[in-house]
Amino acid sequence: MNAPEWLRVSEAKRLFGISKPKLYQLIHAGTIRSAALRSPQQVRGTRLISSMSLRTYIEALADAQAKEGRP
């Protein structure tokens, strides 16, 4: 998969098949890297997710499940 280095939440959802609430849960837990593009006065901004950290999370999950003998 040739995903860009940083993805909007909607792109990460589409490319990786992970729901928006789950992505935000992973962000808030510090499991995946993200950055918010906004100026200090703004409340809202554009949230970007590191595709590498998302791939690393999925690979670690797959490895752990394989060790447990789960498909």
C-alpha distances in whole Angstrom, upper triangle without the diagonal:
4,6,9,12,14,13,16,17,17,13,12,14,12,9,10,13,15,19,20,23,21,19,22,24,21,22,25,25,24,21,18,19,20,22,24,25,29,32,34,37,34,33,30,27,23,21,18,16,14,10,11,14,13,10,14,15,13,14,17,18,17,19,22,22,22,25,26,26,24,21
4,7,9,12,12,15,17,16,12,12,15,13,10,12,15,17,20,21,24,22,20,23,24,22,22,26,26,24,22,18,18,19,20,23,23,27,30,32,35,32,32,29,25,22,20,17,15,13,10,11,14,13,12,15,17,16,16,19,20,20,21,24,25,25,27,29,29,27,25
4,6,8,8,11,13,13,9,9,12,11,8,10,13,15,17,18,21,19,16,19,21,19,18,22,23,21,19,16,15,15,17,19,19,23,26,29,31,28,28,25,22,18,16,13,11,10,7,9,12,11,10,13,15,14,15,19,19,19,21,24,24,25,27,29,29,27,25
4,5,6,10,13,13,10,10,14,13,11,13,16,17,19,18,21,20,17,19,22,19,18,22,23,20,19,15,14,14,15,17,16,20,23,26,28,26,26,23,19,16,14,11,10,9,7,9,12,12,12,15,17,17,18,20,22,22,24,26,27,28,30,32,32,30,28
4,7,10,13,14,12,11,15,15,13,14,17,17,19,19,21,20,16,18,20,17,16,20,21,18,17,13,11,11,12,15,15,19,22,24,27,25,25,22,19,15,13,10,8,6,5,7,10,10,11,13,15,16,17,19,20,21,23,25,26,27,29,31,32,30,28
4,7,10,12,9,9,13,14,12,13,16,16,17,16,18,17,14,15,18,15,14,17,19,16,15,12,10,8,9,11,12,15,19,21,23,21,21,18,15,11,10,6,5,5,6,8,10,10,12,14,15,16,18,20,21,22,24,25,27,28,30,31,32,30,29
4,6,8,6,6,9,10,9,11,13,13,14,13,16,15,12,13,16,15,13,17,18,17,16,12,11,9,10,11,12,16,19,21,23,21,20,17,14,10,8,5,5,6,6,10,11,10,12,15,15,16,18,20,20,22,24,25,26,28,30,31,32,29,28
4,5,5,6,9,10,11,12,13,13,13,11,14,14,11,12,15,14,13,16,18,17,17,13,12,10,10,10,11,14,17,20,21,18,17,14,11,7,6,5,6,9,10,13,14,12,15,17,17,18,20,22,22,24,26,27,28,30,32,33,33,31,29
4,5,5,6,9,10,10,11,10,9,7,10,11,7,9,12,12,11,14,16,15,15,12,12,10,11,11,13,15,19,21,22,19,17,14,12,9,7,6,7,10,10,14,13,11,14,17,16,16,19,21,20,22,25,25,25,28,30,30,31,28,27
4,6,5,6,9,10,10,10,9,7,11,12,10,11,15,15,14,17,19,19,18,15,15,13,14,14,15,18,21,23,24,21,19,16,14,11,10,10,10,13,12,16,16,14,16,19,18,17,21,23,22,23,26,27,27,29,31,32,32,29,27
4,5,5,6,8,10,10,11,10,14,14,11,13,16,16,15,18,20,19,18,15,15,13,15,15,16,19,22,25,26,23,22,18,16,12,11,9,9,11,10,14,15,12,14,17,17,16,19,21,21,21,24,26,26,27,30,31,31,28,26
4,5,5,6,7,7,9,9,12,11,8,11,14,12,12,16,17,16,15,12,12,11,14,15,16,19,23,25,27,23,22,19,17,13,11,9,7,9,8,11,11,9,10,14,13,12,15,18,17,18,21,22,22,24,27,27,28,25,23
4,6,6,5,5,6,6,10,9,8,11,13,13,13,16,18,18,16,14,15,14,16,17,19,21,25,27,28,25,23,20,18,15,13,12,10,12,11,14,14,11,13,16,14,13,17,19,17,18,21,22,22,24,27,27,27,24,22
4,6,5,8,9,10,13,13,12,15,17,16,17,20,21,21,19,17,18,17,19,19,21,23,27,29,30,27,25,22,20,17,15,14,13,14,12,16,16,13,14,17,17,15,18,20,19,19,23,24,23,25,28,28,28,25,22
4,6,8,11,12,15,14,12,16,18,16,17,20,21,20,18,15,16,16,18,20,21,24,28,30,32,28,27,24,21,18,16,14,12,13,10,13,14,11,11,15,14,13,15,18,17,17,20,22,21,23,26,26,26,23,21
4,6,9,11,14,11,10,14,15,13,15,18,18,18,15,13,15,15,18,20,22,25,29,30,32,29,27,24,22,19,16,14,12,12,9,12,12,8,9,12,11,9,12,15,14,14,17,18,18,19,22,23,23,20,18
4,7,9,12,10,10,14,15,14,16,19,19,19,17,15,17,17,20,21,23,26,30,32,33,30,28,24,23,20,17,16,14,15,13,15,15,11,12,15,13,11,14,17,15,15,18,19,18,20,23,23,23,20,17
4,7,8,7,7,10,11,10,12,15,15,16,14,13,15,15,18,19,22,24,28,29,31,27,25,22,21,18,15,15,12,14,12,15,14,10,12,14,12,10,14,15,13,14,18,18,17,20,23,22,23,19,18
4,6,5,6,9,10,11,12,14,15,17,15,14,16,16,18,19,21,23,27,28,29,26,23,20,20,17,15,15,13,16,15,18,16,13,15,17,15,14,17,18,16,18,21,21,20,23,25,25,25,22,21
4,5,5,6,9,10,11,12,14,15,15,13,15,13,15,15,18,20,23,25,25,22,19,16,16,14,12,12,12,15,15,18,16,13,16,18,16,16,19,20,18,20,23,23,23,26,28,27,28,25,24
4,5,5,6,9,10,11,12,14,14,13,15,14,17,16,19,21,24,25,25,22,19,17,17,16,13,15,14,16,17,19,17,14,18,19,16,16,20,20,18,20,23,23,22,26,27,26,28,25,24
4,5,5,6,9,10,10,12,11,11,14,14,16,17,20,22,26,26,27,24,22,20,19,17,14,15,13,15,15,17,14,12,15,16,12,13,16,16,14,17,20,19,19,22,24,23,24,21,21
4,5,5,6,9,10,11,10,8,10,10,13,14,17,19,23,24,25,22,20,17,16,14,11,11,9,11,12,14,12,9,12,14,11,12,16,16,15,17,20,20,20,23,24,24,26,23,22
4,5,5,6,8,10,10,9,11,10,12,12,16,17,21,21,22,19,17,15,14,13,10,11,10,13,14,16,14,12,16,16,14,15,19,18,17,20,23,22,23,26,27,27,28,26,25
4,5,5,6,9,9,9,12,12,14,15,19,21,24,23,25,22,19,18,18,17,13,14,12,15,16,17,14,12,16,16,13,14,18,17,15,19,21,20,20,24,25,24,26,24,24
4,6,5,6,5,6,9,10,13,15,18,21,24,24,26,23,21,19,18,17,13,13,10,12,13,14,10,9,12,12,9,11,15,14,13,16,18,17,18,21,22,22,24,22,22
4,5,5,6,5,6,7,9,11,15,17,20,20,22,20,18,16,15,14,10,10,8,10,12,13,10,10,14,14,11,14,17,16,16,19,21,20,22,24,25,26,28,26,26
4,5,8,8,9,9,11,13,16,18,20,20,21,20,17,16,16,16,12,13,12,14,16,17,14,13,17,17,14,17,20,18,18,21,23,22,23,26,27,27,29,27,27
4,5,8,10,11,14,16,19,21,24,23,25,23,21,20,20,19,15,16,13,15,16,17,13,13,16,15,12,15,17,16,15,19,20,19,20,23,24,24,26,24,25
4,6,7,9,12,14,18,20,22,22,24,23,21,20,19,18,14,14,12,12,14,14,10,11,14,13,11,14,16,15,15,19,20,19,21,24,24,24,27,25,26
4,7,10,13,16,19,22,25,25,27,25,23,22,21,19,15,14,11,11,12,12,8,8,11,10,7,11,13,11,12,15,16,15,17,20,20,21,23,22,22
4,7,10,13,16,19,22,23,25,23,22,20,18,16,12,11,7,7,9,9,5,6,9,9,7,10,12,12,13,16,17,17,19,21,22,23,25,23,23
4,7,11,13,16,19,20,23,21,20,18,16,14,10,9,6,5,9,9,6,8,11,11,10,13,15,15,16,19,20,20,22,25,25,27,29,27,27
4,7,10,13,16,17,19,17,16,15,12,10,7,5,4,6,9,11,9,10,13,14,13,16,18,18,19,22,23,24,25,27,29,30,31,29,29
4,6,9,12,13,16,14,14,12,10,8,6,5,7,8,12,13,12,13,17,17,17,19,22,22,23,25,27,27,29,31,32,33,35,33,33
4,6,9,11,13,11,10,9,6,5,4,6,9,11,15,17,16,16,20,20,20,22,25,25,26,28,30,30,32,34,35,36,38,36,35
4,7,10,12,10,11,9,5,5,6,8,11,13,16,18,18,19,22,23,23,25,27,28,29,31,33,33,35,37,38,39,41,39,38
4,7,8,6,8,7,5,7,9,11,14,17,20,22,21,22,25,26,26,28,31,31,32,34,36,36,38,40,41,42,44,41,41
4,6,5,9,9,8,11,13,15,18,20,23,25,24,25,29,29,29,31,34,34,35,37,39,39,41,43,44,45,47,45,44
4,6,8,10,10,13,14,17,19,22,25,27,25,27,30,30,30,32,35,35,35,38,40,40,41,44,45,45,48,45,45
4,7,9,10,14,16,19,22,24,27,29,28,29,32,33,32,35,37,37,38,41,42,42,44,46,47,48,50,47,47
4,6,7,11,13,16,19,22,25,27,26,26,30,31,30,32,35,35,35,38,40,40,41,44,45,45,47,45,44
4,7,10,12,15,18,21,24,27,25,25,29,30,28,30,33,33,33,36,38,38,39,42,43,43,45,42,42
4,7,9,13,16,19,22,24,23,23,26,28,26,28,31,31,31,34,36,36,37,40,41,41,43,40,39
4,6,10,13,16,19,21,21,20,24,25,24,26,29,30,30,32,34,35,35,38,40,40,42,39,38
4,6,10,13,15,18,18,18,21,22,22,23,26,27,27,29,32,32,33,35,37,38,39,36,35
4,7,10,13,15,15,14,17,19,18,20,23,23,24,26,28,28,29,32,34,34,36,33,32
4,7,9,12,12,12,15,16,16,18,20,21,22,24,26,27,28,30,32,32,34,31,30
4,6,9,8,8,11,12,12,14,16,17,18,20,22,23,24,26,28,29,30,28,27
4,5,5,6,9,10,11,13,14,16,17,19,20,21,23,25,26,28,29,27,26
4,6,5,6,9,10,11,12,14,15,16,18,20,21,22,24,26,27,25,23
4,5,5,6,9,10,10,12,14,15,16,18,20,21,22,24,25,24,23
4,5,5,6,9,10,10,12,14,15,16,18,20,21,23,24,23,22
4,5,5,6,9,10,11,12,14,15,17,18,20,21,23,21,20
4,5,5,6,9,10,10,12,14,15,16,18,20,21,19,18
4,6,5,6,9,10,10,12,14,15,16,18,20,19,18
4,6,5,6,9,10,11,12,14,16,17,18,17,17
4,5,5,6,9,10,11,12,14,15,16,14,14
4,5,5,6,9,10,10,12,14,15,14,13
4,5,5,6,9,10,11,12,14,13,14
4,5,5,6,9,10,11,12,11,11
4,5,5,6,9,10,10,9,8
4,5,5,6,9,10,10,10
4,5,5,6,9,9,10
4,5,5,6,5,7
4,5,5,5,7
4,5,8,10
4,6,9
4,7
4
